[in-house]
């Protein structure tokens, strides 16, 4: 069974809509970012959750192993929200890169905030960040004897999930603050990010990167299109349910 087939069969992609699921996402982020990588990010030390004010205007998505319900990875989509008040009309990435960020993308045209978003806080469970899933079986984390669902497959799947979220919310202009290795990895899958800022020393060497979600889908590697359609379908059903609940 290939890595893609295994992702489709054994994992599901969920929007964190309940407080319980959102706290599970925050707990994974705390474990990865604050404890393992020792980043100095916002945290609730008592409850061991990593979260900040931008999570209030963010959609959170996670990958869950179906049989064990283990959360193996998560990512968030942040949108500007002027109605929320001061500080929310800008994306987190703008606080790092300053006012020149959008100016550097002027060749693309007018980037209306109505169509702008940021993908961030991508975290992967430590046992899925190695080249292959470890052979340890604790009953909590699934064992992958073929090593097919390792860091690359989970990482790419999270970016495919964020690509689907962007399309489903109509926010086609995407910014992300990444180490250079991630755009190189994603380029192999046809997801071509353009560097949009200088490098900064923030949790390692990082820069702002830009991609148009519509071009990302168009240029996507044929090998990933089936997986993308699968993820898109799962998330679309949840967004439709969310919209239906909001008008009741």
C-alpha positions, 0 to 999 in steps of 0.5 A: 500500500502506498503512502497516499493510499494509507493516508486516505484509508487510515487517516481523516482530516478534521476541522477543530470546531469544538473546544475539546478539539481546539484544545487538542490542537493547542496541546499538540502545538505546545508539545511540539513548539514549546517543549520539544523545539523550545520556541518562545510562543504564547502558552498556557503553562497550567493547561499546557496549551500553545495558543495566541489571540490570532486563533480567535480568527483562525480555522484549525485543521488536524489529521487524525488516525482513525483507529486510535484517534491519535492527532498526528498533525495540525495547521491553522488558517488565519484571516484578517478581521477588521471587525474584531478590533485593533490587532486583528486587521493584520496577519501575524506575519505582518508583525514580523515582516513590517509594512513592506511585505505587501509592497514586495508583492505589488507585482501581483496586483492589489492584494485585497485583505478580503482575499488574503490569509496566512497558513501557520502553526503547522505541527507534526507529532514527533513520531511522524517527523522522523524519516520513517515512523518509528517501530515503537508501539505504545497503543497510542501512536499507530505503527507503520511497518512500511514507513510509508507515512513519515514526515514528508507525507504528513507534512504535504498532507497538511499543506494540501489541507490548508490549500483546500481550506484556502479555496473553500474560504475564498482566500486565494492569496496565501502567506506563510512564514517558513524555513527555506527547506519547506518551500523546497520540499513543497516544490517537488509536489508542484506547490511553488512558493515565492519568497516575499521578504528577507530572512529573519531569525525567528525560531530559526532562519525564516522568511515570508513566502507567497502562493496563489492557491488557484495556481497551486491547484493547477500546478499540483503534481498529478500524483497528489491530485487524488489525495487533494480531492479526497481532503477537499471533499472531507473538509468541504462537507465540514465547512458546509455543515458549519455554514448550515449550523450558523444560519439555524 
